[in-house]
Amino acid sequence: MALRMSTLFLRTLREDPADAELPGHKLLVRAGYIRRVAPGIYTWLPLGMQVLGKVEAIIREEMQRIGSQEVKFPALLPREPYEATNRWTEYGDNLFRLKDRKDADMLLGPTHEEMFCLTVKDMYSSYKDLPLALFQVQNKYRDEARPRAGILRGREFIMKDSYSFDVDQAGLQKAYDAHREAYIRIFERFGFEYVIVKADSGAMGGSASEEFLAVSPYGEDTFVRDDSGYAANVEAVEVPQAPEVEVTAGPAHVEPTPDTPTIATLVTALNKDHPRTDGREWTAADSLKNVLVMLVHPDGTREPLAIGLPGDREVDAKRLEVKVAPAEVEAFEEKDFAAYPMLAKGYIGPGVLGEEKASKIRYLLDPSVAIGSAWVTGADEHGHHVIDLVHGRDFTADGTIQAAEIREGDASPTGHGTLKLARGIEMGHIFQLGTKYAEALGLKVLDENGKLVTVTMGSYGVGVTRAVGAIAEDNLDDIGLIWPRNVAPADVHVVATGKDEAVFVKAEEIVRELEAAGVEVLFDDRRKVSPGVKFKDSELIGVPTILVVGKGLADGKVELKDRRSGDRREIAVDDVVSEVTTEIAEPAPSL
């Protein structure tokens, strides 16, 4: 049945909503696809449900194509399984927690590894039952600290999560490869530019991990790529350990550097009062910056951490968060300095840092700090720095950490040229989980020799509601949305204009004929709305083909418009069905 705008639950807006940040988010609200309920929580309206349903259908088709079977778990879950995997604690404040009337702890599911694992454990016990792949399309809940960008980062969202179960790594690799190919087909059908990047498994664990990112200037994720085809999320970039260099610096010496608590003031003072002997000037890259943060572990314990890196680099918060997960990172505050009186704020050096040093604070270095290299760094005394402090000769660290920012033009880890930076929206993530959850929950089967073996798992997620947002952000112009045909709310938007009754009668007839031909129709049959408003609504809503039935009808003509290109042409009214069905069948233009 055609969607008729005279009865459709729809109200378009001419002004951008005050809370919307991104172009696609603004248009989804203005065009009547979604409505905000609270930060990160949205109502899906009839037009939105049409698009959402098509996105879900594409995902289901491709998952079933690789033999994955659909299930559906509850969103309301008991505490115990998440306690067994420690995620009741690890999720921290991101978890929506509640109690039932009997005071039992419950949660709203953020993801369902535990439920899949326990269900398979309950039903299967032999290697003969495997391999197995299951998936669901389900609401998820995460209490995001900063929900933003509408449906791109919400607190309630729909996700497709699937899991594979195998008896060995070879089976897992086969399942992983099948899901990877399914994801490629899914994202190609969604109609936006995407890239597959190496990712860090983080708290999920596992031996391999890749993300599918929709390339977008509005994305929260930064990724890198080089000319060889290498691509990685910045959190997963592994900077190689700098090779050891020959020590050429003389003995380390402490010099007065008053009023130099920052790298910029230090460099200025060095060039003025302590010029180099090799003829060049000091730069920030010659200094060793020591950054202190406070790690807050899921059980509430607090642990200071010191990070040493070249002074021309900053600590990348997201890279650091991945490396220390599930702990959260907080700033090192004045009260923390008060607890460590040996730390001279602004002048901290390796002399007091390290688990075996006076502070007992774990000290990790950026891998670019080569053994044998000399640095200017804090002398652990206010107003003083030490020059020619050599790594390996004068100081050591407790280890290394990949937490420094990655920059455009940095050398690629592959050795193929330099890195280029871009931004993207995380749309899918695939993991080789291995046995982490199966071990925690006791998922074992008898192998062909009658021996109990732990099942090895893969985890594969796609953001369903997020996909709608990403498609919208990549398919729009200044006047509205432009949906790819396979996810559009209709195939054609029929607009009846004017006051002539014959126009509406003929439009009704055309709509019936299109429906009989299997065409999905959005019909603007409103009689008390001006043609100008109807045209603006058709452009805002973004159905790929617009058919205008109006004054040309007197000459046996109607107008067919392509929403993406803006091309218009008149066609004979008797040829409408054949012309529209031909246009619908044509391949979509490249974006």
N, C-alpha and C positions, 0 to 999 in steps of 0.2 A: 504494500500500500504506500502511495506517495505521502511524504510528509507535507502537510498543508500549513502554510504559515498563518492562515486565519485562525487555526486552532492549536498550532504548535506552541508548547510552553517555552517562549522565547522573548527576550527583551534585549535588543541591541542598544549599545551606548555610543554616543558621539565623542565623549571625553574619556581620556585614559583614567583608569582607577588609580587612586592616590597611592595605594600600597604596592602596585606592580612596578617592577624594576626593568624587566627585559622586554624587547619589542614583541616577541611571541606571546609572552605572558599577558601583556596588555591586550593584545588582539584576541586571545582565547576568552578573556573576560568580556571584552567589548562585543564580541560576536556571539556571546551567549552559549559558550561551550562549558564553562565552569563558573562557580561562584565561591568566593572565600567565606569560610565559616569562622576560622581562627587562624593564627599564624601556623602555616604548614599543613592546614586541613582545608580540603575543598569538596564542594558538592559537584557532582557530575550531572549536567543537564542533558536533555534529550539529544541535542546535536553532538555533545561530547561523548555520550554513550555510543552513538553510531561510530565515531572514529575509534574509540577505545575497543569496541567489539571487533573491529576489523584488525586492529593491531594484535589483539589476543588471538584471533583466528589464524593470522600468519604464523604466530609463534607455535600454536597448537599443531598446525599442519607440518611444520618443519620438525618438531619434536617427535611427532608420531611417525614421521618419515624415517627416522633412525631407530624406530622400535621402542621409544620411551612411552610408558603407560601413565595415564593421568590419574592422580588421586587428589584428595583435598583434606587437609588437616584443619583442626580448629585454630582460630586465632587466639583464643583464651586457653592458656596452658598451665599445667602445674609446675611448681618450682623444682621438684626433685630431679628430673632429667638434666636441667640446666645446672643444678648443683653438682651433678656427677661429672660434668665436663668443665666445671669451674666458671662457666659463663654467667651464672647468676651474680658472681662477684666481678668478673672481668668486664662485663658490659657497663658497670658503674651507673652513672646517671642517665645513660642513653636508654635504659630499660624502663618501660612502663610497668610498675609493680602495683599489685592490689591484693586485697584479702577478701575471701568469701565470707559468708555469714558464720562459718565455723572457725574463722580466724586462720584458715589455711592460706599460705602464700601462693599467689598466682601471678602470671605475667601475660602481657600481650606480645605475641610472638614477633621478634625482630627478624628471625630466620629460623629454619626448621630442621637443621641437621639432626638434632636429637630425635625428633619425631620419626623421621624417615628411618634412621638407624634402628630405633626400638621396634618399629613396625616390621621391618625385615627380620630382625632377630626373633620376633614372636612367631613368624610364619615359615621361615626357611632355616634349614639346618645342614644342608648338604651342598657340596660343590656342584652337584647335578642341577641345583636350582639356579645357578649363576652361569653367565652374567645376567644382570638385571639393571634396568634403568627406569626410574620413576620421576614424574614431574608433577608440579601443581602450579596453578595460577591463583594467588592468594593475597589477601591484605596483610601488610606488615606494619609494624609500629616501632618507631624509634624516636625518643625524645630529643630531637636535634637541638643543640644549644643555639644554633642560628639558622632556623629554617629560612630559605630564601628562594628567589627565582620561581615562585609559584609551585607548579607540580614537578619541577626539576629537583627540588630538595625539600620534601615534605616530612611531616611527622607520621602521617598515615599515607600509605602508598600501596600500589599493587605490584607484585613482583612474580616473575616466573622463576621458581627454583627447582632444579632437578639434580638427581644424584645417581651415580653409577656404583654398582657393587660387583667386585671381581675377586678372584682368589689369589691373583698375583699382579705384579707390576706390568707384565705384558698385557694382561687384560685391561688394566686401568689405562694404559697408553692407547689402546685401541678405542676405548670408550671416549677418552679425552679427544682424540683425533676426530671421531664421529661428531661429537658435540661442537668442536671447533668449526667443522665444515657446515654444520647446521646453522651456527651463528653467522657465518659468512653469508649464507643464503638469506637469513632473516634480515640482516642489516642492509643487504643489497635491495631487498624488497621494500624496506622502509623509505628509501629514497633520500638519504642524506649522505654526505661524505663522512667516512669513518676510517679509522686506522686501528690496527691491532698492535698493541705495545706490550713489551715485557713488563711485568708488574711484580711488586713485592707481595708475598703471601701474608705478611703481617701476622696478626693474631690467629688467622684461619689456619696457618701452618701448611705443610705440604711441600712437595719437591718442585713443583712448577706452577706458574701462574701467569695468565695473560689477561689484559683488559681490552675491551672494544670501546673506543672513544669516538663520539660524534665530534668531528672537528668544528669548533665554534669559538669565536672570540669571547663568548660569555661563559665558557666552561670554567669550572673550578680547578680542574686538573691541568697541570702543565706537563707536556711530554716533549721528548727530544727525538730527532731523527738525523741520520746522516745520508750521504749519497749512496751507501751500499745497500740501503733498505732496512738497516737497523732502526728500530723504534722502541722507546721505553718510557714509561712513566718516570718522572724525575726521581721519585722515591726508590726506583729500582736501578737507577744508574749506579754502576760500580766503578768508582774512580780507581784506577790501578795504583798500587803502592809505588811511590816514587823510588827509583833505585838508589842504593847507597852512593854517596858522593865522597870524594876525597876531602878531608878536613884541610882547609887553607887558612882559616881564621886563627888569629893569635889568642892568647888567654882571654877569657871573659872578664869584663871589668864593669863595675857599677859606676854610673855617672849621675850627677844631679840633673833632673829634668822637672823643675817646679811647674806647677799649673799645667800638667799634660795628662789629664785623665782620659782623653779620647785619642783615637788613632790620628785624627787630623792635627790636633795640637801637638802630639808627639812628633810627627813628621816635620812640622814647622820648626820645632825646637831643635831637633837633630840637625837639620840643615843649617841652622843659625849657629848653634853652639858646639856641635860635634860633627863637622863635615867629614865625609868619607875620604879615604886616602886614594881611592881608585879613580877619582875624577867625576863620578856620576853622583846624582843626588839621591838621598834617601826617599823611598816611597812606602806607601802602606804595605806593599807586598813584602817588604823587608822585616816587618814586625810580626810577632806571634801574639795573637789575641787570645785571651783565655776567658771563655764565657761560662758563667755559672747558671745552672737551672736547678729547679727542684722537681724531682720525680715523685708523683703521688701514686702509689701502688693500689690495686683494687681493694686490698684489705685496710687501706687508710694510712699505711706507713709512709713516711716521707724520707727520701734519700737524695742528697745533693749530688750533682754530677758536674764535672768541669770538662769543657771541650776546648782543645787548643787548635787553632786554625790560622792561616795567613790573615793578616790584618786588612787586606783588601777584599775579604769575603765575609759574608754574614752566615749565621746558622739558618738553614731552611727549616722552618717549623714543621712542615709536613714530612720532610725526610727524617727529621729527628723523631717525630711522633711514631713513625713506622718502626724505627729501629728500637725504640724503648717500649713499644706496646707489649702488654696491655696497660702499662703505667701511663698516666697523663702527665703532661709537662706544664709546670707553673713557673712564673718568674721567681727569681731569687731576690727576696725583699730585704728591707732594712732589718727586720727582726731576725732574718737568717744570718745576715752579716754579724749581728750582735752575738749570735751563738758561736761564731767562728772568728774570734778576735785576731787570729794570725793573718786573716785576709785583709790586705790593704786595698780597699775599693779603688778601682781605677789604675792600680799598679800591681795587680796580681800576676805572679809568675809561677813557673814550674817548681820553684824551690820548696813550696809548701803543699803542692798538689800531688795527690797520689795516695793510694791505700796504705803505703808504708811511710808516708810523710807526716808532717805535723798535723795537717788538717784531717787526715784519713779520708779525704774526699776522692772518689774514683776519678781518674784523669785519663781521658781518651783523646787521641790526636787524629787530625785529618790525615788521610794517607798521603797527601801531597807533601807532608813534612818529612823530607828525606833524612835518613841517618847520615850524619856528617855535615848537614846544612847548619848555617849560623844565623842567629836571629837577634833582634832587639825585642825585649819583653820586660814585663814588670819585674822589679827587684824585690817585691814584697815589702816595700817601704815607701810611704807616701813621698811623692816628689822625686822618685828615683827609678831609673830603668837600668837593666843590664844589657851591655852590647857584646856581640860575638858569643852568645850562649849557643853551644853546639849540641844538637840532638845526638844522643849516644855517648857523647863525651862528658857533657856537663849536666844533662838531664835525660830522664826516660819517662815513659808513660805506662799506664796499665793496659793499654791496647789502642786500637784504632776505632773510628766510627765514621760512617758515611753520612754526614749531616750537613756539610757545607753546601751553599747554594751552587746550582749548576747555571752556567751562563751561556748565552749565545756566543758561538765562536770557540768554546772550549774544545779541546781535542777529543775526538770520539773514542770511547773505550775499545772499539773494534780496530782502531788504527787507520780507518778510512776517513781522512779529512776531519772536518770540524762539525760540531753539533748545531742544529737549528732548533729553536724553541717554538712551540705552538701551544694552543690551549684546546681543551676538549671536555666534553661532558661524558662521564662514565656511563655507558649504556649496558655493558655486560662484563662479567668477570668469570673466568673459568679457572678452577684449581684442581691440581692433583693432590687431594687431601691425604692420601695414604691411609694410615691406620689410626690416626689421632682419635677420632670419635668412636671408631669401632673398639679400640682398646678401652677407652673410658667407659663404654656402655656394654662391653662384653659380647660384641657381635662376632661370633666365630662359627665356622662350619667345618664339617668333616671333609678332608680332602680325599683323593682317590685311594690313599693308603690307610684311610680310617683315622687319620691324625687331625686333631683340632687345629685350625689355622685362623688367624684373624683376617677378616674381610678387609680389602683395601678399597677405598672410596674416592670418587671424584665429585666435585660440587660445581654447579654451573647456574649462574643467575643472569636474568635479564630484567631491567627495570621497565615494566609495562606502562604505567602512567608516565614515567619519565620519558619513554619513547615518544609519547604524544607531544610532550613539551619540546623535545629535541627536534622532532619533525616540524613543529610550528616555527621554531626559531630559525630553521634553515629554509623555510618555504613561505616567504612573505614579501610584501613590498610596502610602500608608504600608505597604501589605502586598505590593506587587509591581508588575510591569509590566502595561500595558494596551495591547497592540498594536493599531494601526489594522488593519482586516481585510485590506486588500490587501497588507500585508507580514508578517502574523502567521505563525508557523510552521505553523499549521493553522487550519481554519475552525471546528472544534469540538473541545473537550476532553471526551471521554467518560470519566466516572469511575465505575467499578464498586465499590460499597462493601459491607461486611459479609462474612459467611462462607458465606452461602447459595449453593450451587452454581448454583441456578436464576438467580440474579442475573448471574453471570458468563456463563452460557450465553446469556441474553437479551441481555446487553451485546454479546457476540460477534456475535449475529445483527443487532443494530442497527448495529454498525460495518460489517458487510458490506453492509447495505442503503444506508447513507450513502455508502460507497465507490462502489457501483453508480450512485448518483445524482450522482457527480462531486464529492462533498464530501471535503475533506482532513481527516483525523481524527488526533488525538493521543489514544491509548487508554491510560488507566491501568488495566492489567489485573493489577497486582501483587496477589498473594493474601496476603502476609504483612506487609502494611503497613496500619496503622490508618486508618479513615476520616478522622480529624482530620489526619493527615499528608498524606493525599491531597488534602484540601480546601485545606490551606495551600500545597501544591505547585501546585495548579491556579491559585490566586490569584497566586502568585509568578511562575509562567511567563507568564501573561497572555494566553492565547488568548481572543479576544473573546466566545466563546460556550462555556458549560460545561454539559454534560448529565450529570446524576447519576442513575445507575441503582442503586436501593437498596431500602430497606424498602417504599417506595410501590408497588413492582412487584406486591405481593400484591393491590393494588386496581387494577391495570392502569394505574398512573401512574408517570411519571418527572418529574424536576425540570429545568427549563431556566432557566439563570441568565445574565444579561447582566453580563459582567465590569466594564464601565465604569460602568454605573448602579447595579449591585448588585441590580437587580430580579430577583425569582424568580417562577416560576409553574409550576404542575403542568400537564402535558399528558398526554393518553392515549397509551399506549405505541404504539398502532396509528397515531398521527398524527405520530410522531417525524420521519420523513423530510420530510413536507410542511411541518411547523412549522420544522424546522431550515433547509431550503432557502429558505423564505420569509424567515426572519430574515437569512440570509446575503445574500439579494438586496436587502434593504432598504438605502437610503442610510445611510451612517454618520452618527451624530449629530454636530452641530457641536461642536468642541472648545472 
